Amino acid sequence: MLIDKLLDDHIFSEITEILNNQGHRPGSVTRRGPLNARFTTKRVTYLVREYKLRSRYDRLRARGILTKKEAAARLRPLSRDLSFDGINSLLF
């Protein structure tokens, strides 16, 4: 599924824009008839949840990317271990 692949590198609004620019139309459009229907962020969100696709957050976590808070927590012990003199000795 194209949306599943796009979730690796894009947020919902970007996915919506990509799908519309490539000329894709929502599946329900063919049943209802309007040819000018386009994807919306709400529709992409619905599809991601309906098909139980992994969220962008989960995909980033699987790649080892941390949130700001998690990164800060990992760096905090390092900053406590290195005093100002300790940092200077590493640099010079």
N, C-alpha and C positions, 0 to 999 in steps of 0.2 A: 504494500500500500504506500502510495507516494507520501501521504501525510506522516506515516511512521518514519520514513527516511528523512523527511524534512525536519522532524522534531530533534534530530541529532544536532542540528546547527542553527535552528531558528525558533523564535517565539511565535505564539499564535497569530499575532497581527502580521508578522512577516510571511508566515505560511499562507495566510489569506491573500496577501498581495501577490505572492508567487503563483498561487493557483489561478487567480483571476487573470494575471498577466499572460499566463500560458494558455488561457482559453478554456480551462476546466470549468465545468458547471456542476452544481450539486445534483446528486442522483435523483432526488425527488422531483427535480424540474422536468424530467422526461415524462413522468406520470401526470403532472399537472398541466404541462404545456407551455408555461412562460419561458421563452427562449432567452430573455435578458436577465434571468436570475443569476446572482453571483454569490460566491462564498462570502461569509461574514465571519468575524472572529467568534461569534456565538456558535455558529454552525461547526466551525473547526473544533471548538471546545467540546461540543456535543459528540462529535465523531471520535475524538480522543477518549472520552469517557465511555461511550457506548461500546467501542471495540477494545476497551481496557488496554490502551497503549501506554507504555511507560512515559511518565511525565518528563519534561525537559529537566526539571530539578533532579530526578532520579538518574537520568542519563549523565548529567554532569557529575553527580556523586560517583557513579560507576567509573568515570574517567579520572577520578581522584581530585576533582576541583572542589574546594571548600568554600563555605560561606565566609563573609568577613569575620563574623564572630568566631567561627571555628579556626580560621587562620590565626586570628589574634590569640586565641587560647593556646595554640601550639607554639606560637612565638614567645609568649609571656615567660615560660620557664627559661628560655634561652636568654632573654634580656635580664632576668634576675641573676643568672649565673655569671654573666659578664659585667663586671664593674666597668667604670669609665677607663680605668687603667688596663683592665683586661682587653677591652676593645682596642685601645691604643697599641698594646703589645702585639695584637694580631695584625694591625695595619702597618706597623713600622718595623 
